[in-house]
Amino acid sequence: MITMQAIDIKTELRTLIENETDNSILEAIKTLLQKSSLNPVLKEKLTSRALKSEKDIAAGRVMSREELEQKLNGRFA
């Protein structure tokens, strides 16, 4: 069953895609949609990560760019 929210998102995506002129962006969208429809496990994993990220942001569990750079520099040093 398709929800009203899904219909709204699809309508918005159609409009955005119709107005997009950058071919590389259109190719990236195409690739994303093809890969997500071919691999439901990947789709579930990405959705789960996105939802967790939203919860982390809402709870204030974020870091600044500088903190992220320091963390990454520590790993690769």
C-alpha positions, 0 to 999 in steps of 0.5 A: 500500500502506497502512503500519501507521504510516498506519493508526495515524495514521488511527485517531488522527485518527478518534478526535480528530475524533470527540471534537472539539466546536469546529466551526471546528477541524472546518471547518479539518480538512475544508478542509485535507483537501479542499485536499490531495487536490485539489492533489498539488503543494501536498501534496508541497511542504508535506510537503517543507517539514515534513521539512526543518523536522524536520531543522533542528530535530534539527540545532539550527537554530532561533531564539528568538521574540525572534530571529524578531521581530528578523528580521521587524522588520528586514524590515518597518521 
